[in-house]
Amino acid sequence: MIIDVLDNSFFVVRDDLYPFIGGGNKGRKLSKIGDYVKKNNYNAIVTTGGIQSNHCRAAAIFAAQNNMECTLVLHGDEKRFHAENGNAKLMRLSGSRIVFTEAKGISDAMDAAVVDYYAKDLNPYYLRGGGHTLEGAMAYVDAVKDLFEITDTRPDYIFLPTGTGSTQAGIMAGLDLMGSDCKVVGISVGRERNSAEKHVTNLYCELRNHLYLTNGKNSALVLDDYLCGGYEKSNEEINDISEKSLSNYGFVLDTTYTAKAFYGMMEYVRKKSLKGHIFFWHTGGILNFLAKSKN
Ligand SMILES: *Cc1c(COP(=O)(O)O)cnc(C)c1O
């Protein structure tokens, strides 16, 4: 794990550099989920996501690396999937079977893929979209332990982009385990606040049970003030942060996840005059950044 320091005031956890093709939080989640899959003798994966899903890319790569069958049930624009680079390109080249469906057909298509694998005498693992599972979140409990080992700087605030909420839930439970009272602030990349917080809270409670945690329970905070209308939507400031990220900071921030969260963090820190050790958890997104050619 690598920590960068920006302007002597922000600490950046570089999960964009997580050692997995394409890196990011989905690489970290898949490593942990993959251990579970192997340990339980599954030999095929069925999962779902959008056409530029970091999660589906990670699942497809894990399957390829372990000689497993994999079906990706994708929703979104099939033409774009075949035209774009980034995650879409890696999924296309991974050897995974790809099925397109409307959003309302996802669970039927996943069930059908599971049945197909059973018919082939395989033992498929049904993997929730986004790697939003106990194991996926446990990857972040472990990550917080690593963080506390590699630096003596104790975070007062951790900011991150939040989608399904498993990364945030894992970080929160990891902090509880370390006895830290650091506040975690999720910047929603798509969901409205209530729904996002509910997703984080449910998995966080599950993790606390799993880990037998009894110390102070935290409540989930996910801000939806920087949504710009929804998933994959952004504004000029976010686009500008993304465009200038490499020259300004030496790492890449994409408009769907990390630049949006970075923008939200900067606004929130300024509005609330936050002081202390402020950490930005860089969750990846370079393949989203590289997905489309400029037009
Ligand atoms: C999926 C994703 C997120 C959100 O993670 P969740 O655990 O689903 O909340 C954030 N950043 C990037 C780059 C992602 O791919």
The ligand as an SDF file (V2000), in Angstrom:
LIG
                    3D

 15 15  0  0  0  0  0  0  0  0999 V2000
  -16.8990    0.7180   -7.7920 C   0  0  0  0  0  0  0  0  0  0  0  0
  -16.0300    1.9020   -7.5780 C   0  0  0  0  0  0  0  0  0  0  0  0
  -16.2190    2.7570   -6.4780 C   0  0  0  0  0  0  0  0  0  0  0  0
  -17.3200    2.5450   -5.4820 C   0  0  0  0  0  0  0  0  0  0  0  0
  -17.0390    1.4480   -4.6400 O   0  0  0  0  0  0  0  0  0  0  0  0
  -18.2090    0.7620   -3.8090 P   0  0  0  0  0  0  0  0  0  0  0  0
  -17.5150   -0.2180   -2.9480 O   0  0  0  0  0  0  0  0  0  0  0  0
  -19.1050    0.1040   -4.8070 O   0  0  0  0  0  0  0  0  0  0  0  0
  -18.9150    1.8120   -3.0610 O   0  0  0  0  0  0  0  0  0  0  0  0
  -15.3500    3.8130   -6.3120 C   0  0  0  0  0  0  0  0  0  0  0  0
  -14.3450    4.0340   -7.1790 N   0  0  0  0  0  0  0  0  0  0  0  0
  -14.1270    3.2400   -8.2590 C   0  0  0  0  0  0  0  0  0  0  0  0
  -13.0040    3.5630   -9.1650 C   0  0  0  0  0  0  0  0  0  0  0  0
  -14.9600    2.1480   -8.4850 C   0  0  0  0  0  0  0  0  0  0  0  0
  -14.7570    1.3550   -9.5450 O   0  0  0  0  0  0  0  0  0  0  0  0
  1  2  1  0
  2  3  1  0
  2 14  2  0
  3  4  1  0
  3 10  2  0
  4  5  1  0
  5  6  1  0
  6  7  2  0
  6  8  1  0
  6  9  1  0
 10 11  1  0
 11 12  2  0
 12 13  1  0
 12 14  1  0
 14 15  1  0
M  END
$$$$
